Amino acid sequence: MGKRDNRVAYMNPIAMARSRGPIQSSGPTIQDYLNRPRPTWEEVKEQLEKKKKGSKALAEFEEKMNENWKKELEKHREKLLSGSESSSKKRQRKKKEKKKSGRYSSSSSSSSDSSSSSSESEDEDKKQGKKRKKKKNHSHKSSESSTSETESDSKDSLKKKKKSKDAMEKEKDIKGLSKKRKMYPEDKPLSSESLSESDYIEEVRAKKKKSSEEQEKATEKTKKKKKHKKHSKKKKKKAANSSPDSP
């Protein structure tokens, strides 16, 4: 059984296109575009003139519209101005009427107004003087109260510090005693509840002194023992040196 021949013949695409012949184009070609009908110069001028005429008509229409708008604006302004003038005239009339009425009333009540105004001014001066005095007294009192408060606060803080120091010392003494109880369970001191605070503190201090004295005695004893041992060793050495020399 031999292998199949799967080879395909090479076909040149350009040669194939030439063999098919010219392609039938669907649409206008470049030649058709170049040979298209073109207008003459006279026809072009006519078209430009038509465009200018159209623009002139538009400009005329816009001018007419602007004129109409101007007329409407002028009417509106006239209305507003007439309204403002009428309101200003009314205000001026009211002012004139008030002035006239004030002149007539002022001549009759000028004497009474002067007397009442003088009395009112005196009353106001008195009231203002009283208010100033009250403000000064209040400010003086507030300053004194503030100084007294600061002094009392400082005293309270000192007292609190002293109390806190005493409490710390007591706590330290109690802790030291509890440690000693653990170390020396044979010593059974009296309960702190039965004793007063001062007695309890004195007892703790006395126990501290005793413990320090006992420690000093123990150190002295150990020193004496060491000295005695050294002295006995020296005697033994001397005896050993003298024994061979004697015969």
Phi and psi restraints in degrees (value plus and minus 20) as a CYANA .aco file:
   2 GLY   PHI    -109.2   -69.2
   2 GLY   PSI     142.9   182.9
   3 LYS   PHI     -92.8   -52.8
   3 LYS   PSI     130.4   170.4
   4 ARG   PHI     -95.8   -55.8
   4 ARG   PSI     131.6   171.6
   5 ASP   PHI    -115.4   -75.4
   5 ASP   PSI      79.9   119.9
   6 ASN   PHI    -113.6   -73.6
   6 ASN   PSI      -7.5    32.5
   7 ARG   PHI     -92.3   -52.3
   7 ARG   PSI     124.7   164.7
   8 VAL   PHI    -136.8   -96.8
   8 VAL   PSI     121.7   161.7
   9 ALA   PHI     -92.7   -52.7
   9 ALA   PSI     118.6   158.6
  10 TYR   PHI     -99.9   -59.9
  10 TYR   PSI     108.6   148.6
  11 MET   PHI    -133.2   -93.2
  11 MET   PSI     106.0   146.0
  12 ASN   PHI     -97.4   -57.4
  12 ASN   PSI      99.0   139.0
  13 PRO   PHI     -86.0   -46.0
  13 PRO   PSI     -56.0   -16.0
  14 ILE   PHI     -86.1   -46.1
  14 ILE   PSI     -62.9   -22.9
  15 ALA   PHI     -84.1   -44.1
  15 ALA   PSI     -56.2   -16.2
  16 MET   PHI     -85.5   -45.5
  16 MET   PSI     -61.9   -21.9
  17 ALA   PHI     -84.9   -44.9
  17 ALA   PSI     -59.4   -19.4
  18 ARG   PHI     -85.4   -45.4
  18 ARG   PSI     -58.1   -18.1
  19 SER   PHI     -88.1   -48.1
  19 SER   PSI     -48.8    -8.8
  20 ARG   PHI     -90.7   -50.7
  20 ARG   PSI     -50.7   -10.7
  21 GLY   PHI      81.0   121.0
  21 GLY   PSI    -195.8  -155.8
  22 PRO   PHI     -86.9   -46.9
  22 PRO   PSI     123.8   163.8
  23 ILE   PHI    -106.7   -66.7
  23 ILE   PSI     118.4   158.4
  24 GLN   PHI    -101.2   -61.2
  24 GLN   PSI      90.4   130.4
  25 SER   PHI     -98.4   -58.4
  25 SER   PSI     118.5   158.5
  26 SER   PHI    -122.2   -82.2
  26 SER   PSI      72.3   112.3
  27 GLY   PHI     114.3   154.3
  27 GLY   PSI     155.4   195.4
  28 PRO   PHI     -93.0   -53.0
  28 PRO   PSI     121.8   161.8
  29 THR   PHI    -114.3   -74.3
  29 THR   PSI     159.2   199.2
  30 ILE   PHI     -84.9   -44.9
  30 ILE   PSI     -55.9   -15.9
  31 GLN   PHI     -83.3   -43.3
  31 GLN   PSI     -59.2   -19.2
  32 ASP   PHI     -84.5   -44.5
  32 ASP   PSI     -58.8   -18.8
  33 TYR   PHI     -85.4   -45.4
  33 TYR   PSI     -61.1   -21.1
  34 LEU   PHI     -90.1   -50.1
  34 LEU   PSI     -52.1   -12.1
  35 ASN   PHI    -111.5   -71.5
  35 ASN   PSI      -2.1    37.9
  36 ARG   PHI     -90.5   -50.5
  36 ARG   PSI     136.1   176.1
  37 PRO   PHI     -94.1   -54.1
  37 PRO   PSI     109.6   149.6
  38 ARG   PHI    -134.9   -94.9
  38 ARG   PSI     125.5   165.5
  39 PRO   PHI     -96.4   -56.4
  39 PRO   PSI     133.5   173.5
  40 THR   PHI     -99.1   -59.1
  40 THR   PSI     152.2   192.2
  41 TRP   PHI     -85.7   -45.7
  41 TRP   PSI     -53.6   -13.6
  42 GLU   PHI     -85.9   -45.9
  42 GLU   PSI     -61.8   -21.8
  43 GLU   PHI     -83.6   -43.6
  43 GLU   PSI     -57.3   -17.3
  44 VAL   PHI     -84.1   -44.1
  44 VAL   PSI     -62.3   -22.3
  45 LYS   PHI     -81.7   -41.7
  45 LYS   PSI     -61.1   -21.1
  46 GLU   PHI     -82.0   -42.0
  46 GLU   PSI     -61.9   -21.9
  47 GLN   PHI     -83.2   -43.2
  47 GLN   PSI     -61.4   -21.4
  48 LEU   PHI     -84.0   -44.0
  48 LEU   PSI     -59.8   -19.8
  49 GLU   PHI     -83.8   -43.8
  49 GLU   PSI     -61.1   -21.1
  50 LYS   PHI     -80.4   -40.4
  50 LYS   PSI     -61.2   -21.2
  51 LYS   PHI     -83.1   -43.1
  51 LYS   PSI     -61.7   -21.7
  52 LYS   PHI     -83.8   -43.8
  52 LYS   PSI     -61.1   -21.1
  53 LYS   PHI     -81.0   -41.0
  53 LYS   PSI     -61.7   -21.7
  54 GLY   PHI     -81.9   -41.9
  54 GLY   PSI     -61.4   -21.4
  55 SER   PHI     -87.9   -47.9
  55 SER   PSI     -54.7   -14.7
  56 LYS   PHI     -83.9   -43.9
  56 LYS   PSI     -61.8   -21.8
  57 ALA   PHI     -82.3   -42.3
  57 ALA   PSI     -60.8   -20.8
  58 LEU   PHI     -83.6   -43.6
  58 LEU   PSI     -63.0   -23.0
  59 ALA   PHI     -83.3   -43.3
  59 ALA   PSI     -59.1   -19.1
  60 GLU   PHI     -83.9   -43.9
  60 GLU   PSI     -61.9   -21.9
  61 PHE   PHI     -81.8   -41.8
  61 PHE   PSI     -63.2   -23.2
  62 GLU   PHI     -84.4   -44.4
  62 GLU   PSI     -59.2   -19.2
  63 GLU   PHI     -82.4   -42.4
  63 GLU   PSI     -63.2   -23.2
  64 LYS   PHI     -80.7   -40.7
  64 LYS   PSI     -63.5   -23.5
  65 MET   PHI     -83.3   -43.3
  65 MET   PSI     -61.1   -21.1
  66 ASN   PHI     -83.0   -43.0
  66 ASN   PSI     -59.6   -19.6
  67 GLU   PHI     -82.8   -42.8
  67 GLU   PSI     -64.1   -24.1
  68 ASN   PHI     -80.6   -40.6
  68 ASN   PSI     -62.3   -22.3
  69 TRP   PHI     -84.1   -44.1
  69 TRP   PSI     -60.5   -20.5
  70 LYS   PHI     -81.1   -41.1
  70 LYS   PSI     -62.5   -22.5
  71 LYS   PHI     -82.2   -42.2
  71 LYS   PSI     -62.6   -22.6
  72 GLU   PHI     -84.7   -44.7
  72 GLU   PSI     -60.3   -20.3
  73 LEU   PHI     -83.6   -43.6
  73 LEU   PSI     -60.9   -20.9
  74 GLU   PHI     -82.8   -42.8
  74 GLU   PSI     -60.6   -20.6
  75 LYS   PHI     -82.6   -42.6
  75 LYS   PSI     -64.0   -24.0
  76 HIS   PHI     -83.8   -43.8
  76 HIS   PSI     -60.5   -20.5
  77 ARG   PHI     -84.3   -44.3
  77 ARG   PSI     -61.7   -21.7
  78 GLU   PHI     -79.6   -39.6
  78 GLU   PSI     -62.8   -22.8
  79 LYS   PHI     -81.2   -41.2
  79 LYS   PSI     -66.5   -26.5
  80 LEU   PHI     -83.2   -43.2
  80 LEU   PSI     -63.0   -23.0
  81 LEU   PHI     -84.5   -44.5
  81 LEU   PSI     -60.9   -20.9
  82 SER   PHI     -84.5   -44.5
  82 SER   PSI     -59.8   -19.8
  83 GLY   PHI     -84.8   -44.8
  83 GLY   PSI     -63.3   -23.3
  84 SER   PHI     -87.0   -47.0
  84 SER   PSI     -57.6   -17.6
  85 GLU   PHI     -85.8   -45.8
  85 GLU   PSI     -60.4   -20.4
  86 SER   PHI     -85.6   -45.6
  86 SER   PSI     -61.1   -21.1
  87 SER   PHI     -86.2   -46.2
  87 SER   PSI     -59.7   -19.7
  88 SER   PHI     -86.0   -46.0
  88 SER   PSI     -58.9   -18.9
  89 LYS   PHI     -83.4   -43.4
  89 LYS   PSI     -60.6   -20.6
  90 LYS   PHI     -82.8   -42.8
  90 LYS   PSI     -61.6   -21.6
  91 ARG   PHI     -83.0   -43.0
  91 ARG   PSI     -63.6   -23.6
  92 GLN   PHI     -81.5   -41.5
  92 GLN   PSI     -60.7   -20.7
  93 ARG   PHI     -82.3   -42.3
  93 ARG   PSI     -63.3   -23.3
  94 LYS   PHI     -82.4   -42.4
  94 LYS   PSI     -61.8   -21.8
  95 LYS   PHI     -81.6   -41.6
  95 LYS   PSI     -63.9   -23.9
  96 LYS   PHI     -81.7   -41.7
  96 LYS   PSI     -62.4   -22.4
  97 GLU   PHI     -83.7   -43.7
  97 GLU   PSI     -60.3   -20.3
  98 LYS   PHI     -83.4   -43.4
  98 LYS   PSI     -62.3   -22.3
  99 LYS   PHI     -81.8   -41.8
  99 LYS   PSI     -63.0   -23.0
 100 LYS   PHI     -83.2   -43.2
 100 LYS   PSI     -66.4   -26.4
 101 SER   PHI     -84.2   -44.2
 101 SER   PSI     -57.2   -17.2
 102 GLY   PHI     -85.4   -45.4
 102 GLY   PSI     -57.3   -17.3
 103 ARG   PHI     -84.1   -44.1
 103 ARG   PSI     -64.1   -24.1
 104 TYR   PHI     -85.4   -45.4
 104 TYR   PSI     -62.6   -22.6
 105 SER   PHI     -94.4   -54.4
 105 SER   PSI     -51.3   -11.3
 106 SER   PHI     -87.8   -47.8
 106 SER   PSI     -56.0   -16.0
 107 SER   PHI     -85.0   -45.0
 107 SER   PSI     -54.7   -14.7
 108 SER   PHI    -100.3   -60.3
 108 SER   PSI     -57.2   -17.2
 109 SER   PHI    -126.4   -86.4
 109 SER   PSI      -2.0    38.0
 110 SER   PHI     -90.7   -50.7
 110 SER   PSI     -62.0   -22.0
 111 SER   PHI     -87.2   -47.2
 111 SER   PSI     -63.9   -23.9
 112 SER   PHI     -86.8   -46.8
 112 SER   PSI     -58.5   -18.5
 113 ASP   PHI     -85.3   -45.3
 113 ASP   PSI     -59.8   -19.8
 114 SER   PHI     -84.9   -44.9
 114 SER   PSI     -62.3   -22.3
 115 SER   PHI     -87.2   -47.2
 115 SER   PSI     -62.3   -22.3
 116 SER   PHI     -88.6   -48.6
 116 SER   PSI     -56.7   -16.7
 117 SER   PHI     -87.4   -47.4
 117 SER   PSI     -57.2   -17.2
 118 SER   PHI     -86.7   -46.7
 118 SER   PSI     -62.3   -22.3
 119 SER   PHI     -86.2   -46.2
 119 SER   PSI     -59.4   -19.4
 120 GLU   PHI     -85.4   -45.4
 120 GLU   PSI     -59.5   -19.5
 121 SER   PHI     -84.2   -44.2
 121 SER   PSI     -59.2   -19.2
 122 GLU   PHI     -84.7   -44.7
 122 GLU   PSI     -62.4   -22.4
 123 ASP   PHI     -82.9   -42.9
 123 ASP   PSI     -60.4   -20.4
 124 GLU   PHI     -84.9   -44.9
 124 GLU   PSI     -60.0   -20.0
 125 ASP   PHI     -81.8   -41.8
 125 ASP   PSI     -62.3   -22.3
 126 LYS   PHI     -83.7   -43.7
 126 LYS   PSI     -64.6   -24.6
 127 LYS   PHI     -81.5   -41.5
 127 LYS   PSI     -62.4   -22.4
 128 GLN   PHI     -84.1   -44.1
 128 GLN   PSI     -59.7   -19.7
 129 GLY   PHI     -82.8   -42.8
 129 GLY   PSI     -60.8   -20.8
 130 LYS   PHI     -84.2   -44.2
 130 LYS   PSI     -62.3   -22.3
 131 LYS   PHI     -82.1   -42.1
 131 LYS   PSI     -61.1   -21.1
 132 ARG   PHI     -83.1   -43.1
 132 ARG   PSI     -62.4   -22.4
 133 LYS   PHI     -81.7   -41.7
 133 LYS   PSI     -63.2   -23.2
 134 LYS   PHI     -81.9   -41.9
 134 LYS   PSI     -61.6   -21.6
 135 LYS   PHI     -83.1   -43.1
 135 LYS   PSI     -62.0   -22.0
 136 LYS   PHI     -82.9   -42.9
 136 LYS   PSI     -66.5   -26.5
 137 ASN   PHI     -81.2   -41.2
 137 ASN   PSI     -61.3   -21.3
 138 HIS   PHI     -84.9   -44.9
 138 HIS   PSI     -61.4   -21.4
 139 SER   PHI     -85.6   -45.6
 139 SER   PSI     -59.3   -19.3
 140 HIS   PHI     -84.6   -44.6
 140 HIS   PSI     -63.3   -23.3
 141 LYS   PHI     -84.7   -44.7
 141 LYS   PSI     -61.3   -21.3
 142 SER   PHI     -84.6   -44.6
 142 SER   PSI     -58.2   -18.2
 143 SER   PHI     -85.8   -45.8
 143 SER   PSI     -61.6   -21.6
 144 GLU   PHI     -84.3   -44.3
 144 GLU   PSI     -62.1   -22.1
 145 SER   PHI     -84.5   -44.5
 145 SER   PSI     -57.1   -17.1
 146 SER   PHI     -85.9   -45.9
 146 SER   PSI     -60.9   -20.9
 147 THR   PHI     -85.8   -45.8
 147 THR   PSI     -61.6   -21.6
 148 SER   PHI     -84.8   -44.8
 148 SER   PSI     -57.8   -17.8
 149 GLU   PHI     -84.5   -44.5
 149 GLU   PSI     -61.4   -21.4
 150 THR   PHI     -84.2   -44.2
 150 THR   PSI     -60.0   -20.0
 151 GLU   PHI     -83.8   -43.8
 151 GLU   PSI     -64.9   -24.9
 152 SER   PHI     -83.7   -43.7
 152 SER   PSI     -58.4   -18.4
 153 ASP   PHI     -83.9   -43.9
 153 ASP   PSI     -60.7   -20.7
 154 SER   PHI     -84.7   -44.7
 154 SER   PSI     -60.9   -20.9
 155 LYS   PHI     -83.6   -43.6
 155 LYS   PSI     -63.8   -23.8
 156 ASP   PHI     -82.2   -42.2
 156 ASP   PSI     -59.5   -19.5
 157 SER   PHI     -84.9   -44.9
 157 SER   PSI     -60.6   -20.6
 158 LEU   PHI     -82.4   -42.4
 158 LEU   PSI     -64.2   -24.2
 159 LYS   PHI     -80.5   -40.5
 159 LYS   PSI     -63.3   -23.3
 160 LYS   PHI     -82.6   -42.6
 160 LYS   PSI     -60.0   -20.0
 161 LYS   PHI     -83.0   -43.0
 161 LYS   PSI     -63.5   -23.5
 162 LYS   PHI     -81.6   -41.6
 162 LYS   PSI     -64.8   -24.8
 163 LYS   PHI     -82.2   -42.2
 163 LYS   PSI     -59.8   -19.8
 164 SER   PHI     -85.7   -45.7
 164 SER   PSI     -58.1   -18.1
 165 LYS   PHI     -84.2   -44.2
 165 LYS   PSI     -65.4   -25.4
 166 ASP   PHI     -80.5   -40.5
 166 ASP   PSI     -61.9   -21.9
 167 ALA   PHI     -84.8   -44.8
 167 ALA   PSI     -58.4   -18.4
 168 MET   PHI     -83.7   -43.7
 168 MET   PSI     -62.8   -22.8
 169 GLU   PHI     -82.3   -42.3
 169 GLU   PSI     -63.0   -23.0
 170 LYS   PHI     -81.8   -41.8
 170 LYS   PSI     -62.4   -22.4
 171 GLU   PHI     -82.5   -42.5
 171 GLU   PSI     -60.3   -20.3
 172 LYS   PHI     -81.8   -41.8
 172 LYS   PSI     -64.6   -24.6
 173 ASP   PHI     -81.0   -41.0
 173 ASP   PSI     -61.5   -21.5
 174 ILE   PHI     -85.6   -45.6
 174 ILE   PSI     -60.3   -20.3
 175 LYS   PHI     -84.0   -44.0
 175 LYS   PSI     -61.8   -21.8
 176 GLY   PHI     -82.3   -42.3
 176 GLY   PSI     -59.8   -19.8
 177 LEU   PHI     -85.7   -45.7
 177 LEU   PSI     -61.8   -21.8
 178 SER   PHI     -83.4   -43.4
 178 SER   PSI     -58.3   -18.3
 179 LYS   PHI     -83.8   -43.8
 179 LYS   PSI     -62.1   -22.1
 180 LYS   PHI     -85.5   -45.5
 180 LYS   PSI     -55.9   -15.9
 181 ARG   PHI     -81.6   -41.6
 181 ARG   PSI     -59.6   -19.6
 182 LYS   PHI     -85.9   -45.9
 182 LYS   PSI     -60.1   -20.1
 183 MET   PHI     -91.1   -51.1
 183 MET   PSI     -64.7   -24.7
 184 TYR   PHI    -140.1  -100.1
 184 TYR   PSI      66.1   106.1
 185 PRO   PHI     -91.7   -51.7
 185 PRO   PSI     -34.4     5.6
 186 GLU   PHI     -88.7   -48.7
 186 GLU   PSI     -55.9   -15.9
 187 ASP   PHI     -93.4   -53.4
 187 ASP   PSI      99.0   139.0
 188 LYS   PHI    -138.7   -98.7
 188 LYS   PSI      71.6   111.6
 189 PRO   PHI     -95.8   -55.8
 189 PRO   PSI     149.1   189.1
 190 LEU   PHI     -87.3   -47.3
 190 LEU   PSI     132.7   172.7
 191 SER   PHI     -90.7   -50.7
 191 SER   PSI     126.6   166.6
 192 SER   PHI     -91.2   -51.2
 192 SER   PSI     -41.4    -1.4
 193 GLU   PHI     -91.4   -51.4
 193 GLU   PSI     -59.5   -19.5
 194 SER   PHI     -90.8   -50.8
 194 SER   PSI     -54.9   -14.9
 195 LEU   PHI    -105.0   -65.0
 195 LEU   PSI     137.7   177.7
 196 SER   PHI     -98.9   -58.9
 196 SER   PSI     151.1   191.1
 197 GLU   PHI     -84.7   -44.7
 197 GLU   PSI     -64.2   -24.2
 198 SER   PHI     -85.0   -45.0
 198 SER   PSI     -63.6   -23.6
 199 ASP   PHI     -83.3   -43.3
 199 ASP   PSI     -58.6   -18.6
 200 TYR   PHI     -85.1   -45.1
 200 TYR   PSI     -61.2   -21.2
 201 ILE   PHI     -85.5   -45.5
 201 ILE   PSI     -62.2   -22.2
 202 GLU   PHI     -82.6   -42.6
 202 GLU   PSI     -59.9   -19.9
 203 GLU   PHI     -82.7   -42.7
 203 GLU   PSI     -62.7   -22.7
 204 VAL   PHI     -81.3   -41.3
 204 VAL   PSI     -63.5   -23.5
 205 ARG   PHI     -84.8   -44.8
 205 ARG   PSI     -60.3   -20.3
 206 ALA   PHI     -83.0   -43.0
 206 ALA   PSI     -59.6   -19.6
 207 LYS   PHI     -85.9   -45.9
 207 LYS   PSI     -56.2   -16.2
 208 LYS   PHI     -81.7   -41.7
 208 LYS   PSI     -64.1   -24.1
 209 LYS   PHI     -82.0   -42.0
 209 LYS   PSI     -63.3   -23.3
 210 LYS   PHI     -81.4   -41.4
 210 LYS   PSI     -63.6   -23.6
 211 SER   PHI     -84.5   -44.5
 211 SER   PSI     -58.4   -18.4
 212 SER   PHI     -85.9   -45.9
 212 SER   PSI     -59.7   -19.7
 213 GLU   PHI     -84.5   -44.5
 213 GLU   PSI     -62.0   -22.0
 214 GLU   PHI     -82.1   -42.1
 214 GLU   PSI     -60.2   -20.2
 215 GLN   PHI     -83.8   -43.8
 215 GLN   PSI     -60.7   -20.7
 216 GLU   PHI     -83.8   -43.8
 216 GLU   PSI     -61.9   -21.9
 217 LYS   PHI     -82.3   -42.3
 217 LYS   PSI     -61.6   -21.6
 218 ALA   PHI     -84.5   -44.5
 218 ALA   PSI     -59.3   -19.3
 219 THR   PHI     -85.8   -45.8
 219 THR   PSI     -58.9   -18.9
 220 GLU   PHI     -83.8   -43.8
 220 GLU   PSI     -61.8   -21.8
 221 LYS   PHI     -81.4   -41.4
 221 LYS   PSI     -63.7   -23.7
 222 THR   PHI     -84.3   -44.3
 222 THR   PSI     -57.7   -17.7
 223 LYS   PHI     -84.4   -44.4
 223 LYS   PSI     -62.6   -22.6
 224 LYS   PHI     -82.5   -42.5
 224 LYS   PSI     -62.2   -22.2
 225 LYS   PHI     -81.1   -41.1
 225 LYS   PSI     -63.5   -23.5
 226 LYS   PHI     -81.7   -41.7
 226 LYS   PSI     -62.1   -22.1
 227 LYS   PHI     -83.5   -43.5
 227 LYS   PSI     -63.7   -23.7
 228 HIS   PHI     -81.1   -41.1
 228 HIS   PSI     -61.6   -21.6
 229 LYS   PHI     -83.2   -43.2
 229 LYS   PSI     -64.7   -24.7
 230 LYS   PHI     -80.9   -40.9
 230 LYS   PSI     -62.8   -22.8
 231 HIS   PHI     -83.5   -43.5
 231 HIS   PSI     -61.0   -21.0
 232 SER   PHI     -86.0   -46.0
 232 SER   PSI     -57.8   -17.8
 233 LYS   PHI     -84.5   -44.5
 233 LYS   PSI     -61.6   -21.6
 234 LYS   PHI     -83.2   -43.2
 234 LYS   PSI     -61.1   -21.1
 235 LYS   PHI     -81.9   -41.9
 235 LYS   PSI     -61.5   -21.5
 236 LYS   PHI     -83.2   -43.2
 236 LYS   PSI     -61.7   -21.7
 237 LYS   PHI     -83.2   -43.2
 237 LYS   PSI     -63.5   -23.5
 238 LYS   PHI     -82.3   -42.3
 238 LYS   PSI     -61.5   -21.5
 239 ALA   PHI     -84.1   -44.1
 239 ALA   PSI     -59.9   -19.9
 240 ALA   PHI     -87.4   -47.4
 240 ALA   PSI     -56.1   -16.1
 241 ASN   PHI     -91.1   -51.1
 241 ASN   PSI     -55.1   -15.1
 242 SER   PHI     -99.6   -59.6
 242 SER   PSI     -45.2    -5.2
 243 SER   PHI     -87.8   -47.8
 243 SER   PSI     -60.8   -20.8
 244 PRO   PHI     -95.7   -55.7
 244 PRO   PSI     -45.6    -5.6
 245 ASP   PHI     -95.4   -55.4
 245 ASP   PSI     -43.1    -3.1
 246 SER   PHI     -86.7   -46.7
 246 SER   PSI     -64.4   -24.4
